[in-house]
Amino acid sequence: LWTPAEIVEDAIQQIRDKVGSDKVLLGLSGGVDSSVTAALLHRAIGDQLTCVFVDNGLLRLNEGKQVMDMFARNMGVNVIHHNAEDRFLSRLEGVQDPEEKRRLIGNTFIEVFDEEAATITDVDWLAQGTIYPDVVESAQSRSGKATVIKSHHNVGGLPETMKLKLVEPLRELFKDEVRKIGLELGLPYDMVYRHPFPGPGLGVRILGEVRKNYADMLREADAIFLEELHRYDWYHHTSQAFAVFLPVKSVGVVGDARRYEYVIALRAVETLDFMTARWAHLPYELLETVSSRIINEIPGISRVTYDVSSKPPATIEWE
Ligand code: XMP
């Protein structure tokens, strides 16, 4: 069995043998797989790597800043930060259907990424953070063994349009190995063990039409939930936890007046494979703190609910 240090050594050698002195482009999302890919490629080929980080306006609070601090400022990786919030939000205007939202977000991502790629001269390689389970999953869906329930946009799509050769240094690794080599490469524990975040981001956590003010409220609520999960030491005892924005108005009383404001649902699950999941039995005290903080700190929210549905039949995401 190989140690993380040996896996890193071997991967670095393979990357160098493969790309030589060519330039490599990587879409950095801030998730575990693309972050570890970035750290590994940077260790192997330094300045030959350029990362593109697309801010679609549907990220968690301060995510763009965190990615830039970590990779560009701390590690010295070349990262282009493209703020495309307006473009994504204007495309999503009036769109209600979840799969249509996913498709639009995915296509807009490819469009923005392509434009950035075109500004970098002489790139030959596209790096992707594909890991072994992704390879198996896409092989199964090609052969029709598995039903593709949702269109996950973060695998595939890019190479065809870009005519770049692919380098996928994590292709033979399982998630736990990817995490271990992330730590070995010096990435912080909280980054390497963070919960998964869907490619379409908050776009599928705002039910129905996506609007900027909804996304702003949801970001605040989500940040409060995650902060309290960490403070109560529950974050790493859940597999995924997040807030969902419900665009319905429910009544609240402020002073003598009745006010009709939006609802936030909290979702936290425990799972091994994300195919089935149990809702997390969070302590009431934690839920109480989160609920009162969300209602008191976020204007526009008057009610918080906790999702007690397991998967199946309920999915983890609400859309
Ligand atoms: P569901 O909601 O299907 O989610 O129970 C299972 C896991 O997949 C994630 N998910 C997505 N990831 N693009 C992604 O990259 C998507 O469109 C998407 N939809 C769901 C979800 O967050 C959970 O981890």
Residues whose N, C-alpha, C, O or C-beta is under 5 A from the ligand:
A	BS01	XMP	K150 S151 H152 H153 N154 P196 F197 P198 G199 P200 F274 T315 I316 E317
